[in-house]
């Protein structure tokens, strides 16, 4: 056989090559052979259609004519193009075969030089190969196979988790997975701080565990397994993982979150998660959960959470923060008053926090020693902004940068003020209207539309 000729492979459920239902033998080169080991009726989640049971890998040569030839392009992780070239051959001859359901033969395959001779990375770092073997091997062989292939590392488990839920569960149910690895696998999908900046519609999709766009969907089977009786006994030693599992419960199933995972583990709700839940209109349910679960607490109150309560006029959460003693410091009253004026132009009529007079607020804002307009806008210091604008000397570039910041932060009245002093409503490429639409600032959007701005959104 010519050494330059590509090595061809075929997969079957028996120790001899098998024809397809429509006739012919599917033959391909190394890189994509295991991608073809899937059911033909795959749907959106194509990785759920992997075949299970006996599988044989055959090194073959073609002895007849090629009935079909396909060349499908793929974008890899660095956006370069690779090609899956495969053919439907009239007849093939088997040179050598390996039973991937037999651990000894899998080991022999690793020890052979076929991978090196193919020059096409058949096995190294191949998630498809790992999934194929995991689903083919009997459960009793998974532990030695996992040790040999070092599956328990974060990167490989993450790839298997993404490719096949069944393969992932089959592995983690028998091997000793470091809980810190499980934590990382779940954390990747549920990083609350990265979700805070999503648009209202994208945030709703992210928290909808039934949506195919959900950032939670890939973690569901990991979380369910971690909460199973076979694993919960180990959780007490790993508070970070326990907290992450509770976060997930809180988002997906508030009813189950009222029942603590472990009786003796203290849990908390982060400000980032609360901001997301607040924007989704779930404040009352979260507060109910906090009050019903003795192990659960709100350890801190971020400025971002306070701002969100004011901008979205969530009096229920503000009242809860007052009740919990978070807003006792005088500083919080001034911050709330500043954001009220920047976002709504007036104080709340029934504020849960006693707010300072406008005169006192002006003095407090002046004491912040902020001489830069953009910095004053980002903090919602509308009275200070007015003083800076009155003093003059602010060019168009600074005005336009400031109005974009006001829109991004939800400061509708501050945006109007900057517009009155010459800031462009189209600054940054219509960013004010785009931010208004992204974060659901309806009053701001209505104002911008009334001024003739096109109803644009970020792509």
Sine and cosine of phi, psi and omega as CSV:
sin_phi,cos_phi,sin_psi,cos_psi,sin_omega,cos_omega
0.00,0.00,0.71,-0.70,-0.01,-1.00
-0.87,0.49,0.79,-0.61,-0.02,-1.00
-0.91,0.42,-0.38,0.92,-0.02,-1.00
-1.00,0.08,-0.23,0.97,-0.01,-1.00
-0.94,0.34,0.62,-0.78,0.00,-1.00
-0.92,0.40,0.59,-0.81,0.09,-1.00
-0.99,0.16,0.78,-0.62,-0.08,-1.00
-0.96,-0.28,0.58,-0.82,-0.05,-1.00
-0.78,-0.62,0.41,-0.91,0.04,-1.00
-0.58,-0.82,0.61,-0.79,0.04,-1.00
-0.92,-0.39,0.60,-0.80,0.04,-1.00
-0.47,-0.88,0.14,-0.99,0.05,-1.00
-1.00,-0.09,0.07,1.00,0.02,-1.00
-0.72,-0.69,0.13,-0.99,-0.07,-1.00
-0.98,0.20,0.11,0.99,0.13,-0.99
-0.78,-0.62,0.44,-0.90,0.02,-1.00
-0.85,0.53,0.52,-0.85,-0.03,-1.00
-0.85,-0.53,0.65,-0.76,0.08,-1.00
-0.97,0.23,0.45,-0.90,0.15,-0.99
-0.95,0.31,0.26,-0.97,0.03,-1.00
-0.86,0.51,-0.60,0.80,-0.02,-1.00
-1.00,0.07,0.04,1.00,0.02,-1.00
0.99,-0.15,0.47,-0.88,0.02,-1.00
1.00,0.05,0.31,-0.95,-0.04,-1.00
-0.93,-0.36,0.80,-0.61,0.03,-1.00
-0.98,0.20,0.85,-0.52,-0.05,-1.00
-0.77,-0.64,0.67,-0.74,0.01,-1.00
-0.51,-0.86,0.15,-0.99,0.06,-1.00
-1.00,0.03,-0.05,-1.00,-0.23,-0.97
-0.87,0.49,-0.77,0.64,-0.27,-0.96
-0.84,0.54,-0.55,0.83,-0.14,-0.99
-0.89,-0.46,0.21,0.98,-0.10,-1.00
-0.84,0.54,-0.66,0.75,-0.09,-1.00
-0.98,0.18,-0.27,0.96,0.10,-0.99
-0.92,0.38,-0.35,0.94,-0.02,-1.00
-1.00,0.07,-0.06,1.00,-0.03,-1.00
-1.00,0.00,0.88,0.47,-0.03,-1.00
-0.68,-0.74,0.35,-0.94,0.06,-1.00
-0.92,0.40,0.50,-0.86,-0.04,-1.00
-0.97,0.26,-0.37,0.93,-0.05,-1.00
-1.00,-0.09,0.73,0.68,-0.02,-1.00
-0.95,0.33,0.47,-0.88,0.00,-1.00
-0.88,-0.48,-0.43,-0.90,-0.03,-1.00
-0.80,0.60,-0.77,0.64,-0.01,-1.00
-1.00,0.06,0.96,0.28,-0.12,-0.99
-0.85,0.52,-0.48,0.88,-0.05,-1.00
-0.94,0.35,-0.18,0.98,0.05,-1.00
-1.00,0.09,-0.01,1.00,-0.10,-1.00
-0.97,-0.23,0.34,0.94,0.02,-1.00
-0.90,0.44,0.63,-0.78,0.06,-1.00
-0.97,0.23,0.54,-0.84,0.06,-1.00
-0.88,-0.47,0.34,-0.94,0.03,-1.00
0.97,-0.24,-0.16,-0.99,-0.08,-1.00
-0.83,0.56,0.65,-0.76,0.06,-1.00
-0.55,-0.83,0.71,-0.71,0.00,-1.00
-0.88,-0.47,0.71,-0.71,0.10,-1.00
-0.98,-0.19,0.81,-0.58,-0.03,-1.00
-0.90,-0.44,0.76,-0.65,0.23,-0.97
-1.00,0.06,0.85,-0.52,-0.14,-0.99
-0.79,-0.62,0.31,-0.95,0.23,-0.97
-0.85,-0.53,0.47,-0.88,-0.04,-1.00
-1.00,-0.07,0.76,-0.65,-0.07,-1.00
-0.89,-0.46,0.09,1.00,0.02,-1.00
-0.70,-0.71,-0.34,-0.94,-0.02,-1.00
-1.00,0.03,0.36,-0.93,0.03,-1.00
-1.00,0.07,0.87,-0.48,-0.03,-1.00
-0.98,0.19,-0.60,0.80,0.02,-1.00
-0.57,-0.82,0.48,-0.88,0.12,-0.99
-0.72,-0.69,0.72,-0.70,-0.03,-1.00
-0.80,-0.60,0.57,-0.82,0.08,-1.00
-0.67,-0.75,0.98,-0.18,-0.02,-1.00
-0.97,-0.24,0.79,-0.61,0.01,-1.00
-1.00,0.08,0.50,-0.87,0.02,-1.00
-0.70,-0.72,0.61,-0.79,0.15,-0.99
-1.00,-0.06,0.82,-0.58,0.04,-1.00
-1.00,-0.02,-0.16,-0.99,-0.17,-0.98
-0.91,0.42,-0.39,0.92,0.04,-1.00
-0.96,-0.27,0.34,0.94,0.11,-0.99
0.92,0.40,0.34,0.94,0.13,-0.99
-1.00,0.02,0.37,-0.93,-0.09,-1.00
-1.00,-0.09,0.76,-0.65,0.16,-0.99
-0.84,-0.54,0.32,-0.95,-0.09,-1.00
-0.82,-0.58,0.74,-0.67,0.09,-1.00
-1.00,-0.09,0.98,-0.18,0.00,-1.00
-0.99,-0.17,0.87,-0.49,0.03,-1.00
-0.60,-0.80,0.41,-0.91,-0.03,-1.00
-0.76,-0.65,0.38,-0.93,0.15,-0.99
-0.97,-0.25,0.95,-0.32,-0.11,-0.99
-0.99,-0.13,0.56,-0.83,-0.01,-1.00
-0.91,0.41,-0.66,0.75,0.02,-1.00
-0.45,-0.89,0.50,-0.86,0.00,-1.00
-0.68,-0.73,0.40,-0.92,0.11,-0.99
-0.88,-0.47,0.73,-0.68,-0.02,-1.00
-0.99,0.10,0.80,-0.59,0.05,-1.00
-1.00,0.00,-0.70,0.72,0.01,-1.00
-0.38,-0.93,0.54,-0.84,-0.03,-1.00
-0.73,-0.69,0.48,-0.88,0.05,-1.00
-0.75,-0.67,0.71,-0.70,0.07,-1.00
-1.00,0.02,0.95,-0.31,-0.04,-1.00
-0.97,0.23,-0.03,1.00,0.11,-0.99
-1.00,-0.05,0.00,1.00,-0.01,-1.00
-0.90,-0.44,0.90,-0.44,-0.09,-1.00
-0.86,0.50,-0.62,0.79,0.01,-1.00
-0.87,0.49,-0.67,0.75,-0.02,-1.00
-0.96,0.29,-0.52,0.86,0.10,-1.00
-0.89,0.45,-0.65,0.76,0.02,-1.00
-0.91,0.41,-0.62,0.79,0.05,-1.00
-0.90,0.45,-0.62,0.78,0.01,-1.00
-0.88,0.47,-0.67,0.74,0.02,-1.00
-0.90,0.44,-0.59,0.81,-0.06,-1.00
-0.98,0.18,-0.25,0.97,-0.02,-1.00
-0.97,0.25,0.20,-0.98,-0.02,-1.00
-0.98,-0.18,0.25,0.97,-0.04,-1.00
-0.90,0.44,-0.61,0.80,-0.01,-1.00
-0.89,0.46,-0.70,0.71,0.01,-1.00
-0.91,0.41,-0.65,0.76,-0.03,-1.00
-0.93,0.36,-0.52,0.85,0.00,-1.00
-0.95,0.31,-0.49,0.87,0.00,-1.00
0.90,0.44,0.32,0.95,-0.12,-0.99
-0.82,-0.57,0.37,0.93,0.08,-1.00
0.79,0.61,0.86,0.51,-0.04,-1.00
-0.91,0.41,-0.67,0.74,-0.12,-0.99
-0.91,-0.41,-0.55,0.83,-0.10,-0.99
-0.89,0.46,0.83,-0.56,0.04,-1.00
0.83,0.55,0.61,0.79,-0.02,-1.00
-0.97,-0.25,0.97,-0.23,0.03,-1.00
-0.89,0.45,-0.64,0.77,-0.01,-1.00
-0.87,0.49,-0.63,0.78,0.04,-1.00
-0.92,0.40,-0.70,0.71,0.01,-1.00
-0.86,0.51,-0.71,0.70,-0.01,-1.00
-0.89,0.46,-0.70,0.72,0.00,-1.00
-0.85,0.53,-0.72,0.69,-0.03,-1.00
-0.94,0.35,-0.66,0.75,0.01,-1.00
-0.85,0.53,-0.71,0.70,-0.02,-1.00
-0.96,0.29,-0.38,0.93,-0.01,-1.00
-1.00,0.06,-0.59,0.81,-0.07,-1.00
-0.94,0.34,0.54,-0.84,0.15,-0.99
-0.92,0.40,0.43,-0.90,-0.06,-1.00
-0.82,0.57,-0.56,0.83,-0.05,-1.00
-0.91,0.40,-0.35,0.94,-0.03,-1.00
-0.99,-0.12,-0.05,1.00,-0.08,-1.00
-0.91,0.41,-0.66,0.75,-0.05,-1.00
-0.88,0.48,-0.81,0.59,0.01,-1.00
-0.89,0.45,-0.57,0.82,0.03,-1.00
-0.92,0.39,-0.65,0.76,0.00,-1.00
-0.90,0.43,-0.63,0.78,0.02,-1.00
-0.92,0.40,-0.66,0.75,-0.03,-1.00
-0.92,0.39,-0.65,0.76,-0.07,-1.00
-1.00,-0.08,0.04,1.00,0.05,-1.00
0.80,0.60,0.74,0.67,-0.06,-1.00
-0.93,0.36,-0.45,0.89,-0.16,-0.99
-0.94,0.33,-0.10,1.00,0.02,-1.00
-0.95,0.30,0.44,-0.90,-0.13,-0.99
-0.84,0.55,-0.73,0.69,-0.09,-1.00
-0.89,0.46,-0.71,0.70,-0.03,-1.00
-0.94,0.35,-0.68,0.73,0.03,-1.00
-0.89,0.46,-0.61,0.79,0.02,-1.00
-0.89,0.46,-0.68,0.74,0.01,-1.00
-0.91,0.41,-0.66,0.75,0.01,-1.00
-0.91,0.41,-0.67,0.74,0.02,-1.00
-0.84,0.54,-0.68,0.74,0.00,-1.00
-0.94,0.33,-0.57,0.82,-0.10,-0.99
-0.98,0.18,-0.64,0.77,-0.09,-1.00
-0.42,-0.91,0.89,-0.45,0.05,-1.00
-0.88,0.48,-0.67,0.74,-0.05,-1.00
-0.90,0.43,-0.67,0.75,0.02,-1.00
-0.91,0.42,-0.66,0.75,0.00,-1.00
-0.88,0.48,-0.76,0.65,-0.02,-1.00
-0.90,0.43,-0.59,0.80,0.01,-1.00
-0.88,0.47,-0.58,0.81,0.00,-1.00
-0.97,0.23,-0.82,0.57,-0.13,-0.99
-0.94,0.34,-0.29,0.96,0.01,-1.00
-0.97,0.22,-0.21,0.98,-0.04,-1.00
-0.82,-0.57,-0.40,0.91,-0.01,-1.00
-0.99,-0.11,0.32,-0.95,-0.02,-1.00
-1.00,0.03,1.00,-0.07,-0.04,-1.00
-1.00,0.03,0.75,-0.66,0.06,-1.00
-0.89,0.46,0.84,-0.54,0.00,-1.00
-0.83,0.56,-0.45,0.89,0.05,-1.00
-0.92,0.40,-0.48,0.88,0.08,-1.00
-0.94,0.35,-0.70,0.71,0.05,-1.00
-0.87,0.50,-0.65,0.76,0.03,-1.00
-0.86,0.52,-0.72,0.70,-0.01,-1.00
-0.90,0.44,-0.63,0.78,-0.01,-1.00
-0.89,0.45,-0.62,0.78,0.01,-1.00
-0.98,0.20,-0.62,0.78,-0.06,-1.00
-0.88,0.47,-0.59,0.81,0.01,-1.00
-0.84,0.55,-0.62,0.78,-0.04,-1.00
-1.00,0.07,-0.26,0.97,-0.11,-0.99
-0.74,-0.67,0.82,0.57,0.05,-1.00
-1.00,-0.02,0.99,-0.13,-0.17,-0.99
-0.87,0.49,-0.61,0.79,-0.04,-1.00
-0.88,0.47,-0.52,0.86,0.01,-1.00
-0.98,0.22,-0.28,0.96,-0.02,-1.00
-1.00,0.00,-0.32,0.95,-0.07,-1.00
-0.84,0.55,-0.59,0.80,-0.07,-1.00
-1.00,0.08,0.11,0.99,0.02,-1.00
-0.96,0.28,0.43,-0.90,0.11,-0.99
-0.92,0.39,0.29,-0.96,-0.01,-1.00
-0.85,0.53,-0.69,0.72,-0.04,-1.00
-0.93,0.37,-0.66,0.75,0.02,-1.00
-0.93,0.36,-0.56,0.83,0.03,-1.00
-0.91,0.41,-0.66,0.75,0.02,-1.00
-0.88,0.47,-0.66,0.75,0.03,-1.00
-0.90,0.43,-0.65,0.76,-0.05,-1.00
-0.90,0.45,-0.55,0.83,-0.05,-1.00
-1.00,-0.06,-0.02,1.00,0.03,-1.00
-1.00,0.02,0.98,-0.22,-0.10,-1.00
-0.93,0.36,-0.14,0.99,0.05,-1.00
-0.99,-0.11,-0.12,0.99,-0.03,-1.00
-1.00,0.09,0.60,-0.80,0.03,-1.00
-0.95,0.32,-0.24,0.97,0.04,-1.00
-1.00,-0.01,-0.03,1.00,-0.12,-0.99
-0.92,0.40,0.73,-0.68,0.09,-1.00
-0.95,0.31,-0.20,0.98,-0.01,-1.00
-1.00,0.01,-0.34,0.94,-0.18,-0.98
-0.87,0.49,-0.60,0.80,-0.04,-1.00
-0.96,0.29,-0.33,0.94,-0.03,-1.00
-1.00,-0.10,-0.16,0.99,-0.16,-0.99
-0.84,0.54,-0.74,0.68,-0.05,-1.00
-0.94,0.35,-0.48,0.88,0.06,-1.00
-0.93,0.37,-0.72,0.69,-0.01,-1.00
-0.90,0.44,-0.72,0.69,-0.01,-1.00
-0.85,0.53,-0.66,0.75,0.01,-1.00
-0.93,0.38,-0.66,0.75,0.01,-1.00
-0.89,0.45,-0.48,0.88,-0.01,-1.00
-1.00,0.01,0.00,1.00,0.00,-1.00
-0.97,0.26,0.31,-0.95,-0.03,-1.00
-0.87,0.49,-0.44,0.90,-0.07,-1.00
-0.96,0.28,-0.23,0.97,-0.08,-1.00
-0.84,-0.54,-0.47,0.88,-0.14,-0.99
-0.86,0.52,-0.43,0.90,0.00,-1.00
-0.90,0.43,-0.32,0.95,-0.02,-1.00
-1.00,-0.04,-0.16,0.99,-0.16,-0.99
-0.93,0.36,-0.52,0.85,-0.10,-0.99
-0.82,0.57,-0.46,0.89,-0.03,-1.00
-0.99,0.12,-0.12,0.99,-0.12,-0.99
-0.76,-0.65,0.98,0.19,-0.07,-1.00
-0.88,0.47,-0.55,0.84,0.01,-1.00
-0.90,0.44,-0.70,0.72,0.02,-1.00
-0.91,0.41,-0.67,0.75,0.02,-1.00
-0.87,0.50,-0.68,0.74,0.02,-1.00
-0.89,0.46,-0.68,0.73,-0.03,-1.00
-0.91,0.41,-0.61,0.79,0.05,-1.00
-0.90,0.43,-0.64,0.77,0.03,-1.00
-0.91,0.41,-0.67,0.74,0.06,-1.00
-0.80,0.60,-0.71,0.70,-0.05,-1.00
-0.90,0.43,-0.68,0.73,0.06,-1.00
-0.88,0.48,-0.66,0.75,-0.04,-1.00
-0.87,0.49,-0.64,0.77,-0.03,-1.00
-0.97,0.25,-0.70,0.72,-0.14,-0.99
-1.00,0.06,-0.62,0.78,-0.11,-0.99
-0.58,-0.82,1.00,-0.01,-0.04,-1.00
-0.87,0.49,-0.55,0.83,-0.03,-1.00
-0.89,0.45,-0.70,0.72,0.01,-1.00
-0.94,0.33,-0.45,0.89,-0.01,-1.00
-0.94,0.34,-0.32,0.95,0.04,-1.00
-0.96,0.28,-0.23,0.97,0.06,-1.00
-0.97,-0.24,0.92,-0.38,-0.09,-1.00
-0.87,0.50,0.56,-0.83,0.04,-1.00
-0.90,0.44,-0.72,0.69,0.02,-1.00
-0.75,-0.67,0.69,-0.72,-0.08,-1.00
-0.91,0.41,-0.49,0.87,-0.14,-0.99
-0.95,-0.31,0.30,0.95,0.01,-1.00
-0.92,-0.38,0.81,-0.58,0.03,-1.00
-0.98,0.18,0.73,-0.68,-0.02,-1.00
-0.86,-0.51,0.31,-0.95,0.00,-1.00
-0.56,-0.83,0.27,-0.96,0.06,-1.00
-0.92,-0.38,0.82,-0.57,-0.04,-1.00
-0.98,0.19,0.40,-0.91,0.04,-1.00
-0.89,0.46,-0.60,0.80,-0.01,-1.00
-0.89,0.46,-0.69,0.73,0.02,-1.00
-0.91,0.40,-0.62,0.78,0.01,-1.00
-0.90,0.44,-0.62,0.78,0.03,-1.00
-0.88,0.48,-0.70,0.72,0.04,-1.00
-0.87,0.49,-0.73,0.69,-0.03,-1.00
-0.92,0.38,-0.57,0.82,0.04,-1.00
-0.88,0.48,-0.73,0.69,-0.01,-1.00
-0.92,0.40,-0.39,0.92,0.04,-1.00
-1.00,0.05,-0.01,1.00,0.01,-1.00
0.97,0.24,0.48,0.88,-0.05,-1.00
-0.95,-0.32,0.34,0.94,-0.08,-1.00
-0.85,0.53,-0.76,0.65,-0.07,-1.00
-0.86,0.51,-0.66,0.76,-0.01,-1.00
-0.92,0.39,-0.63,0.78,0.00,-1.00
-0.91,0.42,-0.69,0.73,0.00,-1.00
-0.89,0.45,-0.65,0.76,0.04,-1.00
-0.87,0.50,-0.66,0.76,0.02,-1.00
-0.91,0.42,-0.67,0.75,0.02,-1.00
-0.88,0.47,-0.65,0.76,-0.06,-1.00
-0.97,0.23,-0.47,0.88,-0.05,-1.00
-1.00,0.03,-0.34,0.94,-0.07,-1.00
-0.97,-0.25,0.96,-0.29,-0.06,-1.00
-0.91,0.41,-0.35,0.94,-0.01,-1.00
-1.00,0.06,-0.07,1.00,-0.15,-0.99
-0.96,-0.27,0.66,-0.76,0.01,-1.00
-0.56,-0.83,0.27,-0.96,0.12,-0.99
-0.95,-0.32,0.98,-0.17,-0.20,-0.98
-0.96,0.27,-0.41,0.91,-0.05,-1.00
-0.48,-0.88,0.23,-0.97,-0.01,-1.00
-0.75,-0.66,0.96,-0.30,-0.07,-1.00
-0.99,0.16,0.39,-0.92,0.08,-1.00
-0.88,0.48,-0.52,0.85,0.03,-1.00
-0.90,0.43,-0.63,0.77,0.03,-1.00
-0.92,0.39,-0.69,0.73,0.03,-1.00
-0.87,0.49,-0.72,0.69,0.00,-1.00
-0.87,0.50,-0.67,0.74,0.00,-1.00
-0.89,0.45,-0.65,0.76,0.03,-1.00
-0.86,0.51,-0.68,0.74,-0.04,-1.00
-0.96,0.29,-0.74,0.67,-0.07,-1.00
-0.89,0.46,-0.67,0.74,0.00,-1.00
-1.00,-0.06,0.16,0.99,0.09,-1.00
0.79,0.61,0.75,0.66,0.02,-1.00
-1.00,-0.03,1.00,0.10,-0.03,-1.00
-0.92,0.39,-0.50,0.87,-0.03,-1.00
-0.89,0.45,-0.72,0.70,0.00,-1.00
-0.94,0.35,-0.63,0.78,0.04,-1.00
-0.87,0.49,-0.69,0.73,0.02,-1.00
-0.89,0.46,-0.62,0.79,0.03,-1.00
-0.91,0.42,-0.67,0.75,0.01,-1.00
-0.89,0.45,-0.62,0.79,0.06,-1.00
-0.90,0.43,-0.72,0.69,-0.02,-1.00
-0.86,0.51,-0.57,0.82,-0.02,-1.00
-0.99,0.11,-0.02,1.00,0.07,-1.00
0.99,0.13,0.29,0.96,-0.05,-1.00
-0.98,0.20,-0.42,0.91,-0.16,-0.99
-0.95,-0.32,0.51,0.86,-0.01,-1.00
-0.96,0.29,-0.52,0.85,-0.06,-1.00
-0.92,0.38,0.63,-0.78,-0.02,-1.00
-0.85,0.53,-0.53,0.85,-0.05,-1.00
-0.86,0.52,-0.63,0.78,-0.04,-1.00
-0.90,0.44,-0.63,0.78,0.00,-1.00
-0.88,0.48,-0.65,0.76,0.02,-1.00
-0.94,0.35,-0.61,0.79,0.04,-1.00
-0.90,0.44,-0.71,0.70,0.01,-1.00
-0.89,0.45,-0.69,0.72,0.01,-1.00
-0.88,0.47,-0.66,0.75,0.00,-1.00
-0.89,0.46,-0.71,0.71,-0.03,-1.00
-0.94,0.35,-0.58,0.81,0.07,-1.00
-0.83,0.55,-0.74,0.67,-0.02,-1.00
-0.93,0.37,-0.65,0.76,-0.03,-1.00
-0.93,0.37,-0.57,0.82,-0.06,-1.00
-1.00,-0.03,-0.65,0.76,-0.17,-0.99
-0.86,-0.51,-0.22,0.98,0.04,-1.00
1.00,0.08,-0.09,1.00,0.00,-1.00
-0.37,-0.93,0.24,-0.97,0.05,-1.00
-0.97,0.25,0.37,-0.93,0.16,-0.99
-0.90,0.44,0.67,-0.74,0.00,-1.00
-0.91,0.41,-0.58,0.82,-0.05,-1.00
-0.82,-0.57,0.79,0.61,-0.06,-1.00
-0.89,0.46,0.68,-0.73,0.04,-1.00
-0.96,0.29,-0.25,0.97,-0.01,-1.00
-0.90,-0.43,0.80,-0.60,0.08,-1.00
-0.87,0.50,0.85,-0.53,-0.08,-1.00
-0.98,-0.22,0.50,-0.87,-0.04,-1.00
-0.96,0.28,0.28,-0.96,0.10,-0.99
-0.93,0.37,0.32,-0.95,0.01,-1.00
-0.88,0.48,-0.59,0.80,0.02,-1.00
-0.89,0.45,-0.72,0.69,0.03,-1.00
-0.91,0.42,-0.59,0.81,0.01,-1.00
-0.91,0.42,-0.65,0.76,0.03,-1.00
-0.88,0.48,-0.67,0.74,0.02,-1.00
-0.89,0.45,-0.68,0.73,-0.01,-1.00
-0.90,0.44,-0.69,0.72,0.00,-1.00
-0.91,0.41,-0.59,0.81,0.03,-1.00
-0.92,0.40,-0.56,0.83,-0.01,-1.00
-0.94,0.34,-0.23,0.97,0.01,-1.00
-0.95,0.31,-0.16,0.99,0.06,-1.00
0.82,0.57,0.69,0.72,0.02,-1.00
-0.98,-0.22,0.91,-0.42,0.00,-1.00
-0.96,-0.26,-0.01,1.00,-0.04,-1.00
-0.98,-0.21,0.79,-0.62,-0.07,-1.00
-0.88,0.47,-0.70,0.71,-0.04,-1.00
-0.89,0.45,-0.63,0.78,0.02,-1.00
-0.92,0.39,-0.64,0.77,0.04,-1.00
-0.91,0.42,-0.62,0.79,0.02,-1.00
-0.92,0.40,-0.70,0.71,-0.05,-1.00
-0.88,0.47,-0.46,0.89,0.02,-1.00
-1.00,-0.04,-0.03,1.00,0.02,-1.00
0.96,0.29,0.48,0.88,-0.01,-1.00
-1.00,0.01,0.97,0.25,-0.14,-0.99
-0.90,0.43,-0.61,0.79,0.00,-1.00
-0.92,0.39,-0.64,0.77,0.07,-1.00
-0.91,0.41,-0.63,0.78,0.04,-1.00
-0.87,0.49,-0.67,0.74,0.00,-1.00
-0.88,0.48,-0.68,0.73,0.01,-1.00
-0.90,0.44,-0.67,0.74,0.02,-1.00
-0.91,0.42,-0.64,0.77,0.02,-1.00
-0.91,0.40,-0.62,0.78,0.01,-1.00
-0.91,0.41,-0.52,0.85,-0.05,-1.00
-0.95,0.30,-0.30,0.95,0.05,-1.00
0.98,0.20,-0.10,-1.00,0.04,-1.00
0.99,0.17,0.23,0.97,0.00,-1.00
-0.97,-0.23,0.85,-0.52,-0.08,-1.00
-0.99,0.11,0.12,-0.99,-0.09,-1.00
-0.89,0.45,-0.61,0.80,-0.02,-1.00
-0.88,0.47,-0.67,0.74,0.00,-1.00
-0.94,0.34,-0.60,0.80,0.05,-1.00
-0.88,0.47,-0.71,0.71,-0.04,-1.00
-0.93,0.38,-0.60,0.80,0.06,-1.00
-0.91,0.42,-0.61,0.80,-0.02,-1.00
-0.93,0.36,-0.63,0.78,-0.05,-1.00
-0.94,0.34,-0.52,0.86,0.09,-1.00
-0.91,0.41,-0.66,0.75,0.05,-1.00
-0.89,0.46,-0.66,0.75,0.02,-1.00
-0.88,0.47,-0.67,0.74,0.02,-1.00
-0.91,0.42,-0.68,0.73,-0.02,-1.00
-0.88,0.47,-0.58,0.81,-0.04,-1.00
-1.00,0.03,-0.08,1.00,0.03,-1.00
0.99,0.13,0.37,0.93,-0.03,-1.00
-1.00,-0.03,0.99,0.14,-0.08,-1.00
-0.88,0.48,-0.76,0.65,-0.05,-1.00
-0.92,0.39,-0.56,0.83,0.05,-1.00
-0.93,0.37,-0.60,0.80,0.07,-1.00
-0.87,0.49,-0.68,0.73,0.02,-1.00
-0.89,0.46,-0.65,0.76,0.02,-1.00
-0.87,0.49,-0.73,0.68,0.00,-1.00
-0.89,0.45,-0.59,0.80,0.06,-1.00
-0.89,0.46,-0.67,0.74,0.02,-1.00
-0.88,0.47,-0.45,0.89,-0.01,-1.00
-0.99,-0.14,0.22,0.97,0.16,-0.99
0.96,-0.27,0.02,1.00,0.05,-1.00
-0.92,0.39,0.59,-0.81,-0.03,-1.00
-0.99,0.12,0.76,-0.65,0.06,-1.00
-0.95,0.32,-0.24,0.97,0.01,-1.00
-0.99,-0.17,0.19,0.98,-0.09,-1.00
-0.81,0.59,0.63,-0.78,0.07,-1.00
0.95,0.30,0.15,0.99,-0.07,-1.00
1.00,0.01,0.79,0.61,0.02,-1.00
0.89,0.46,0.55,0.84,0.00,-1.00
-0.91,0.41,-0.58,0.82,0.03,-1.00
-0.83,0.56,-0.75,0.66,0.00,-1.00
-0.93,0.36,-0.54,0.84,0.02,-1.00
-0.91,0.41,-0.68,0.73,0.04,-1.00
-0.92,0.39,-0.62,0.79,0.02,-1.00
-0.87,0.50,-0.66,0.75,0.03,-1.00
-0.95,0.31,-0.61,0.79,-0.06,-1.00
-0.89,0.46,-0.71,0.71,-0.11,-0.99
-0.98,-0.22,0.17,0.99,0.09,-1.00
0.94,0.35,0.56,0.83,0.05,-1.00
-1.00,0.05,1.00,0.03,-0.18,-0.98
-0.92,0.40,-0.68,0.73,-0.01,-1.00
-0.89,0.45,-0.64,0.77,0.04,-1.00
-0.91,0.43,-0.69,0.72,0.00,-1.00
-0.89,0.46,-0.70,0.72,0.00,-1.00
-0.87,0.49,-0.66,0.76,0.03,-1.00
-0.89,0.46,-0.73,0.68,-0.03,-1.00
-0.90,0.44,-0.65,0.76,0.04,-1.00
-0.91,0.41,-0.59,0.81,0.02,-1.00
-0.91,0.40,-0.37,0.93,0.03,-1.00
-1.00,-0.08,0.22,0.98,0.10,-1.00
1.00,0.06,0.21,0.98,0.02,-1.00
-0.96,0.26,0.66,-0.75,0.06,-1.00
-0.93,0.36,0.55,-0.83,-0.05,-1.00
-0.99,0.17,0.99,0.14,-0.08,-1.00
-0.97,-0.23,0.36,-0.93,0.05,-1.00
-0.68,-0.73,0.36,-0.93,0.11,-0.99
-0.92,0.40,0.63,-0.78,0.03,-1.00
-0.95,0.31,0.00,0.00,0.00,0.00
